[in-house]
Amino acid sequence: MRRTLITLALIALAGCTTPGDLLKGEPSVSKETSKDPKSVALCIYPEWQEYQSTATMSETVDGYRLVSGSDMNGQTNDVLDIKRSANGSTVKLYQRMAWQQVGRSKVTESLHRCL
């Protein structure tokens, strides 16, 4: 019984994903827009909050970052990195399980609508 509990605890810990972990991988969506980073972030953020009430938006040195995930298990599911570019903004969406879109349609729909 004790071994089973230890194994389950290790599996749960191994599944934790941070924003930094997601940013190390390849984005599932990468787009350019003529809009400035603040306009893009303010357009997308309300729908991310509807998708996940714990979603956060923060200003970075060169743009904005939106993060959604679960407080209960320490998982970061989505990171949207919006950076200032010469012609507006570069927008990259990183997703923990990009193939699994059930219930996440607002994330990508808001991205495409706001660009």
Sequence and secondary structure as in RCSB ss.txt:
>XXXX:A:sequence
MRRTLITLALIALAGCTTPGDLLKGEPSVSKETSKDPKSVALCIYPEWQEYQSTATMSETVDGYRLVSGSDMNGQ
TNDVLDIKRSANGSTVKLYQRMAWQQVGRSKVTESLHRCL
>XXXX:A:secstr
 HHHHHHHHHHHHHT B HHHHHHS  SEEEEESS HHHHHHHHHHHHHHH TT EEEEETTEEEEEEEETTTTE
EEEEEEEEEETTEEEEEEEETTTT  TT HHHHHHHHHH 
